Amino acid sequence: MWASRFKKYSVVQQQNNDNYDTDTNLAFTIPCEYITQQDLTSASLFHGGLDSPSINAIDPILKRPVHITKYLCLKSKTSTQQYINHLYERIVITSNLSHPNVRRILSWYIADACLYSVTNVIHRTLRDAMQSETFSLERIYRLSLQIIHGTIYLQSKGLCPLTPWYTTNIELTRDDHIHLCSPTISTTKLNGGIVRHHHLWRHAPESLIRMIIDQDTCVNSKTIDNSKEDVWSIGCIIVEMMINTILFRPQNDDPSLQLLCIVQYVGGLTLSLYEYFPLHVKKLFSKIKFDCHQQCLHRLLKQIFNHERINFHEHHLHKKEYLFDLLKEIFQFQYDKRISLQSLIEHPFYSKNSLLKNSKTQMNSSKLLLLLPMNTSLIRIDDLIHLCIKLNLTHSRWVLTLKERCLFELILHIKNLSRFKSYTYGLSQSLQLEIEKLIYFFNK
């Protein structure tokens, strides 16, 4: 049965780094009904923010392109049961997300002892826009507010923190709407190897400190509010929209260098924290002045707001002051002094938006719904029957195909399903029985 459901590719991938000088055989398995848009080679595989191999394909049932990502080998000796349970939990959560500013996993499957997820294809990212477009104050306000609302929703589902953040993983639609790519896992394992962390450009100081200091000897033993890490990342993205470049970017992805870069720009390092650094890190920070009151943060923000790319109109000047104050509250080195995620939308930059009333009144109702919970579109029972016939669903079994998972998604969203009368559709007796079993199951 499994051989008929999947087609497996074997890709030879060249390792071009100091640690590896040999080819790696990379298996990639997809359901038979999917049509790959090109031959599966190492060049055709995407390597996104999580460094997991993925590829685009066409789903003939959904009649649209999808993005398939491979996460890890479940039978790998380095895959602990705790890690596998964590991954399953994240997959289940992200498969049931429903918010206008968040992308969700369409479906997932297990093949060649690896876990795969299926999502919509991202055609344009926030990073693409940053590289080619100018962001007005009104646009920064609107897009950042959508990022905040999407983040609040994801955190309410237990996905906290969302670090690492990548602007390449934030979709920007043609009508300028934000879709956050919901995180599945915070660390990944590719071919049994552990990828500890990736680009650290938007990591908060406390996240970097945890990578540097042994937590058993850490000066701060109290529970950390992880949601504050996402606040820092959002601040980094706001600044990137303003200046079109990454704010905290050292020469390489080393936690100590990343933290040094932050301290040089915004200050905040205390002598008591410095004493807990390992010796080699102390040498790196030996010439740093302990600016615990973050005097240099004010100078940094003044430089950002004087950037030639930023054009504030005269009637936006006090809005500029609100944004200046907002960033000052976001880039607090000590997380307990940093503004909270929920308080962001209550800040005057977002709450006192009288200057943006004219642009808001011009927004149509669909744009205004961005800040409201998304209602699932109605699905007719006729659609369900059509899909059942397409699937030729005539036999009960516990192992479900990807298409059948789509069927269950439909069932879960049909209203008044209990009133369904199968005999009115002229179906075969076996198909009638199967549908009635499904209805009974979902109405229990």
C-alpha positions in Angstrom: 0.0 0.0 0.0 2.8 2.4 0.9 4.6 1.9 -2.3 1.5 2.8 -4.3 0.9 6.0 -2.3 4.3 7.6 -2.5 7.1 8.2 -4.9 10.6 8.5 -3.6 13.5 10.5 -4.9 17.1 10.2 -4.0 19.2 13.3 -4.4 22.9 13.6 -4.3 23.9 16.8 -2.5 27.4 18.2 -2.4 28.7 19.4 1.0 30.8 22.5 0.4 32.2 23.4 3.8 35.2 22.9 6.0 33.7 20.0 7.9 32.5 17.8 5.0 34.1 16.8 1.8 31.8 14.1 0.6 28.4 13.8 -1.0 25.3 13.2 1.0 22.4 11.1 -0.2 19.2 13.0 0.5 15.9 11.1 0.3 12.7 13.1 -0.5 9.3 11.4 -0.7 6.0 12.8 -1.9 2.5 11.4 -2.4 2.0 10.0 -5.9 -0.7 12.5 -6.9 1.7 15.5 -6.5 3.4 16.8 -9.6 6.8 18.3 -9.1 7.4 21.4 -11.1 10.9 20.3 -12.0 13.2 17.3 -11.6 14.1 16.8 -8.0 17.8 17.6 -7.7 19.9 19.3 -5.0 19.6 22.5 -6.9 15.8 22.3 -7.0 15.5 21.9 -3.2 14.8 25.1 -1.2 16.7 25.7 2.0 14.7 28.2 4.1 15.1 29.7 7.5 14.9 26.3 9.2 17.4 24.6 6.8 14.9 21.8 6.1 14.8 20.6 2.5 11.6 21.5 0.7 10.2 21.7 -2.8 7.2 23.1 -4.7 4.7 20.8 -6.4 1.2 20.9 -7.8 -1.7 19.4 -5.9 -4.3 18.2 -8.5 -7.1 18.1 -5.9 -6.5 21.6 -4.5 -5.6 22.7 -8.1 -2.8 24.9 -6.8 0.9 24.8 -6.1 2.0 23.7 -2.6 5.3 23.7 -0.7 6.4 20.4 0.8 9.0 20.5 3.7 10.9 17.6 5.2 11.7 17.9 8.9 13.6 15.0 10.3 14.2 11.3 10.4 12.1 9.8 13.2 14.3 6.8 13.4 17.5 8.7 13.7 19.6 7.9 16.8 19.8 11.6 17.6 16.0 12.0 17.6 14.8 11.7 21.2 11.3 10.8 22.0 10.8 14.2 23.7 11.9 15.9 20.5 9.5 13.8 18.4 6.6 14.5 20.7 7.4 18.2 20.6 7.4 18.1 16.8 4.1 16.2 16.6 2.6 18.7 19.0 3.7 21.7 16.9 2.4 20.0 13.7 -1.0 19.5 15.2 -1.2 23.0 16.5 -0.1 24.6 13.2 -2.5 22.5 11.2 -5.4 24.0 13.1 -4.5 27.7 13.0 -7.1 30.2 11.7 -6.1 33.9 11.6 -5.9 36.3 8.7 -2.3 37.2 9.5 -1.0 33.6 9.9 -0.2 30.9 7.4 -1.2 27.4 8.4 -0.1 23.9 7.5 -2.5 22.4 5.0 -1.6 18.8 5.8 1.2 16.6 6.9 2.3 13.0 6.3 5.0 10.5 7.3 7.1 8.7 4.7 10.6 7.1 4.7 10.4 7.5 8.5 10.4 11.3 8.1 7.8 13.9 8.8 6.6 16.2 6.0 4.4 19.2 6.0 2.4 20.8 3.1 1.7 24.5 2.9 0.8 27.1 0.4 3.6 28.6 -1.7 4.9 32.0 -0.8 5.1 34.1 -3.9 6.4 37.3 -2.2 8.1 37.9 1.1 8.6 40.9 3.3 12.3 40.7 2.5 11.6 41.0 -1.2 9.7 44.2 -0.6 12.4 45.6 1.6 15.0 45.1 -1.1 13.0 47.0 -3.7 10.4 49.3 -2.1 10.2 52.3 0.2 8.1 52.0 3.3 6.0 55.0 4.3 5.2 55.7 8.0 1.6 54.6 7.3 2.7 51.4 5.7 5.1 50.6 8.6 2.3 51.2 11.0 -0.1 49.0 9.1 2.2 46.0 8.4 3.8 46.0 11.8 0.4 46.1 13.4 -0.6 43.0 11.4 2.7 41.3 12.6 1.8 42.1 16.2 -1.7 40.7 15.9 -0.5 37.5 14.2 2.2 37.1 16.9 -0.4 37.6 19.7 -2.5 34.9 18.1 0.4 32.4 17.7 1.4 33.0 21.3 -2.2 32.4 22.4 -1.8 28.9 20.8 1.3 28.1 22.9 3.8 29.0 20.1 6.1 31.2 22.2 8.6 32.4 21.5 8.6 32.5 17.7 12.4 33.2 17.5 14.2 32.8 15.1 12.5 35.4 12.9 13.2 35.7 9.2 11.7 38.3 6.9 12.0 35.7 4.1 9.4 33.6 6.1 6.9 36.5 6.3 4.6 36.5 3.3 3.5 39.8 1.9 0.5 39.4 -0.4 -0.2 41.3 -3.6 -2.7 43.5 -1.7 -0.1 44.2 1.0 -1.3 41.9 3.8 1.0 40.1 6.2 0.9 36.3 6.6 3.3 35.0 9.3 4.7 31.6 8.7 3.8 29.7 11.8 6.8 28.0 13.3 6.7 24.2 13.5 9.9 23.6 15.5 12.5 25.9 17.0 15.5 23.6 16.1 15.8 21.2 13.2 17.5 17.9 12.5 18.6 17.2 8.9 19.9 13.7 8.1 20.4 13.1 11.8 22.5 16.2 12.3 21.5 18.8 14.8 21.2 22.5 13.6 21.5 24.3 16.9 20.7 27.9 15.7 20.7 29.9 12.5 20.9 33.6 11.8 20.8 35.3 15.1 20.2 38.9 13.8 16.8 39.3 15.5 17.4 37.3 18.7 16.8 39.2 21.9 19.7 39.6 24.3 18.3 37.1 26.8 18.1 34.5 24.1 21.8 35.0 23.2 22.8 35.0 26.9 21.2 31.6 27.3 23.5 30.3 24.5 26.6 31.8 26.2 26.1 31.2 29.9 25.6 27.9 31.6 22.1 28.2 33.0 23.0 26.4 36.2 25.3 29.3 37.1 23.2 32.1 35.5 22.8 35.1 37.7 19.1 35.4 36.9 17.4 32.2 37.9 13.8 33.5 37.8 11.4 32.6 35.0 11.9 34.5 31.8 8.9 35.9 29.9 9.7 34.4 26.5 7.1 36.6 24.8 9.4 39.5 25.3 11.8 37.9 22.8 9.3 38.3 20.0 8.8 42.0 21.0 12.6 42.5 20.3 12.3 40.7 16.9 9.3 42.8 15.9 11.3 45.9 16.7 14.2 44.7 14.5 11.7 44.2 11.6 10.2 47.7 12.1 13.7 49.3 11.8 14.5 47.1 8.8 11.5 48.5 7.0 12.8 52.0 7.9 16.4 51.7 6.8 16.3 48.7 4.4 19.1 46.8 6.1 19.6 44.5 9.1 20.2 46.4 12.3 22.3 43.9 14.4 24.4 41.9 12.0 27.9 40.9 13.0 30.4 39.2 10.7 29.2 35.6 11.5 26.5 33.8 13.4 28.2 33.5 16.8 26.0 34.3 19.9 28.8 36.2 21.5 29.4 38.4 18.5 25.7 39.0 18.1 25.4 40.1 21.7 28.5 42.3 21.3 26.9 44.0 18.3 23.7 44.7 20.3 25.6 46.0 23.3 27.7 48.3 21.1 24.5 49.8 19.6 22.0 49.9 22.5 24.1 49.3 25.6 22.5 47.7 28.7 25.2 45.2 29.7 25.8 45.2 33.5 29.0 44.3 35.3 27.2 41.6 37.3 26.1 39.8 34.1 29.6 40.2 32.6 31.1 38.3 35.5 29.2 35.2 34.4 30.6 35.2 30.9 33.2 32.5 30.0 36.8 33.8 29.8 36.9 33.9 26.0 33.7 36.0 25.9 35.0 38.3 28.6 38.0 39.1 26.4 35.6 39.9 23.6 33.7 42.4 25.8 36.8 43.8 27.5 36.7 47.2 25.8 32.9 47.7 26.3 31.7 50.5 28.5 28.9 49.4 30.9 26.1 51.6 29.7 23.4 50.1 32.0 21.1 53.1 31.4 21.4 52.6 27.6 22.5 56.2 26.8 23.7 55.0 23.3 20.2 53.7 22.4 19.0 57.3 22.1 21.8 58.1 19.8 21.1 55.0 17.7 17.5 55.9 17.2 18.3 59.5 16.2 20.6 58.1 13.5 17.9 55.7 12.3 15.3 58.5 12.1 17.7 60.7 10.2 18.2 58.0 7.6 17.8 59.3 4.1 15.3 56.6 3.2 12.8 57.9 5.8 10.5 60.7 4.6 8.2 62.0 7.4 5.7 64.5 6.3 5.2 67.5 8.5 1.8 66.4 9.6 3.3 63.0 10.7 5.9 64.6 13.0 4.2 63.6 16.3 3.6 60.1 14.8 7.3 60.0 14.4 7.7 60.9 18.1 5.4 58.0 19.0 7.4 55.6 16.9 10.7 56.8 18.4 9.3 56.2 21.9 7.9 52.8 20.9 11.4 51.6 19.6 13.0 52.9 22.8 10.6 50.7 24.8 11.2 47.7 22.6 15.0 47.8 22.6 15.4 47.6 26.3 18.3 45.2 27.0 16.8 43.9 30.3 13.6 42.0 29.3 11.8 42.9 32.4 12.0 46.6 31.4 10.9 45.9 27.8 7.4 46.6 26.7 5.1 43.5 26.6 3.6 42.1 23.4 0.0 43.0 24.4 1.1 46.5 25.4 2.5 47.2 21.9 -1.0 47.6 20.4 -1.9 50.0 23.3 1.1 52.2 22.6 0.2 55.7 21.2 1.9 54.8 17.9 -0.9 52.3 17.3 -3.7 53.6 19.6 -3.5 57.3 18.8 -3.8 56.9 15.0 -5.8 60.0 14.2 -3.4 61.0 11.5 -4.2 57.7 9.7 -8.0 58.2 9.8 -8.1 59.3 6.2 -6.2 56.2 5.0 -8.3 54.0 7.2 -11.6 55.3 5.9 -10.5 54.4 2.4 -9.8 50.8 3.4 -12.5 48.4 2.3 -14.2 46.0 4.7 -11.9 43.1 3.7 -8.9 45.0 4.9 -10.5 46.1 8.1 -11.2 42.4 8.8 -7.4 41.8 9.2 -7.7 42.6 12.9 -10.7 40.3 13.4 -10.9 36.6 13.8 -11.3 34.9 10.4 -14.6 33.1 9.7 -14.4 29.9 7.8 -16.1 30.0 4.5 -19.3 27.8 4.2 -18.8 24.4 2.5 -21.7 22.7 0.9 -22.5 19.1 1.5 -22.5 18.7 -2.3 -18.7 19.6 -2.2 -18.2 16.7 0.3 -20.0 14.2 -1.9 -18.0 15.3 -5.0 -14.8 14.8 -3.1 -15.8 11.4 -1.8 -16.5 10.2 -5.3 -13.2 11.6 -6.5 -11.4 9.7 -3.7 -13.3 6.5 -4.3 -13.7 6.1 -0.6 -15.2 2.7 -0.2 -13.2 0.9 2.4 -12.6 1.6 6.1 -9.0 1.8 7.3 -6.9 3.5 9.9 -4.1 4.7 7.6 -5.4 7.8 5.8 -4.2 9.3 2.6 -3.4 13.0 2.2 -6.6 13.5 0.2 -8.7 11.9 2.9 -7.3 14.3 5.4 -8.6 17.1 3.2 -12.0 15.4 3.3 -12.0 15.4 7.1 -11.1 19.1 7.0 -14.2 19.6 4.9 -16.4 17.5 7.3 -15.2 19.5 10.3 -16.4 22.8 8.7 -19.8 21.7 7.3 -22.7 23.1 9.3 -25.8 21.0 9.9 -24.0 17.8 8.8 -26.3 15.7 10.9 -29.2 16.6 8.6 -27.4 15.0 5.6 -29.4 12.4 3.7 -27.1 10.2 1.7 -29.8 8.4 -0.3 -30.8 11.6 -2.1 -27.5 11.6 -4.0 -27.8 8.3 -5.8 -24.6 7.0 -4.3 -23.5 3.4 -4.2 -24.5 1.5 -1.0 -20.9 1.1 0.1 -20.2 4.8 -0.3 -23.4 5.7 1.6 -22.3 3.5 4.5 -18.8 5.0 4.6 -20.1 8.6 4.7 -22.7 7.7 7.3 -19.9 6.2 9.5 -17.8 9.4 9.1 -20.8 11.6 10.0 -21.5 9.4 13.1 -17.9 9.6 14.1 -17.7 13.4 13.9 -21.1 13.9 15.6 -20.3 11.7 18.6 
